[in-house]
Amino acid sequence: MEYLIGIQGPDYVLVAADNVAASSIIQMKHDYDKMFKLSDKILLLCVGEAGDTVQFAEYIQKNVQLYKMRNGYELSPSAAANFTRKNLADYLRSRTPYHVNLLLAGHDDADGPGLFYMDYLASLAKAPFAAHGYGAFLTLSILDRYYRPDLTRDEAVDLLKKCVEELNRRFILNLPSFNVRLIDKDGIHDMEKISIGTK
Amino acid sequence: TFPFASSESVPLPFPMGHGTTTLAFLFQGGVLAAADTRSSCSGLVACPAAQKILPIHSHLVGTTSGTSADCALWKRILSRELRLYQLRHGRRLSTGGAAKLLSHMLHPFKGTELCVAATLCGWDGGDFSGPGLFYVCSDGTRLEGKLFSVGSGSPYAYSILDQGVRWGLTVEEATSIAREAVYRATHRDAYSGNFVDIYHVTPNGWTRRTREDLKEEYYREKERRRLERERRGTTSSE
């Protein structure tokens, strides 16, 4: 199904998500963007139950923007992650829990880059690399093997391509293309999409 | 509730949704929407001549799939809310805005038996004028796209549409491929059939073609194949 991945470097975070919006056995869209821009330097990647994803992510997005309007400065990635987790936890034991799995990636002027892993049970972990979805079973060991804290940006993109190659080789479902974005002190940068043909 | 196969002891491979075939796509001539007219209730054809494409206002139509009553009700509620918006703000809400409004109205009912899967096909005016096509589902999905097909017959329709839908189609070509996609889906899917409705949305509003009987289409195709076989001189039967 859906796949998210994030890799943190010394001064950047690289994130990627697949582009498929599926309904039962049909791919309804091949170019769907699963990343939500919370602020100039924070991205929220969101997968999970249909409808819950967009509703929850847009709710967090608008509240982060509201904080900025009220207080004159933006939430840090760590604060935004904890805010998101609190909302997930509050809704978890209500009548309408949100079944969403998230990666929050951001760059803070004070703390540097950060990647936060959250799941539908409202757990939160700051991690050097993380992935969501069935594809994570195939790619986490590749990340374990090759990740170093001092990866350059090109090395991180190559590591990402290794993961995508493995998905194309062994994953039962067809994930033809992935959106890739990089966050550093200068903001969010769109990078070249990774498709089946790219080397 | 989903229609069940006659023997429930064998589980369905995936949830069979919405006994219907509807489709909509964008092309240079505007937006084309097509749907069958069979309204089914478990194994019974409750109505062979239902209307699955409902006009919402002069420049917006919606295809419906799911529970007929839910679709009829929510389309009326959407029409009312869009008219109120137009009166309050002095302009029509865009297709995307209408889709978001419908999606947010349906969200509180998520988890209940409410079942609405609609595509909104419209032409937006004002500064961002142009065609708009959005898929909205009661499970919360809201997608923008250039081509959608919804319902139990949708996989069959997708395969026909994926072969021929391009931006540069003429209105006749677009109508023809939409009709064929619905026809082939109704041929294979038990829960779709009877007639096909085709609506066309342009900057001047929506227009509707006369309803066509797909039974006639079946005999026309049989005749075409027979003539082609005679022309090729083979005598093997199909």
Chai-1 contact restraints between the chains, C-beta under 6 A:
chainA,res_idxA,chainB,res_idxB,connection_type,confidence,min_distance_angstrom,max_distance_angstrom,comment,restraint_id
A,A21,B,L143,contact,1.0,0.0,6.0,A-B,restraint_1
A,S24,B,F14,contact,1.0,0.0,6.0,A-B,restraint_2
A,I25,B,F14,contact,1.0,0.0,6.0,A-B,restraint_3
A,M28,B,L143,contact,1.0,0.0,6.0,A-B,restraint_4
A,K29,B,L143,contact,1.0,0.0,6.0,A-B,restraint_5
A,K29,B,G145,contact,1.0,0.0,6.0,A-B,restraint_6
A,A50,B,D139,contact,1.0,0.0,6.0,A-B,restraint_7
A,A50,B,G140,contact,1.0,0.0,6.0,A-B,restraint_8
A,A50,B,T141,contact,1.0,0.0,6.0,A-B,restraint_9
A,G51,B,D139,contact,1.0,0.0,6.0,A-B,restraint_10
A,G51,B,G140,contact,1.0,0.0,6.0,A-B,restraint_11
A,G51,B,T141,contact,1.0,0.0,6.0,A-B,restraint_12
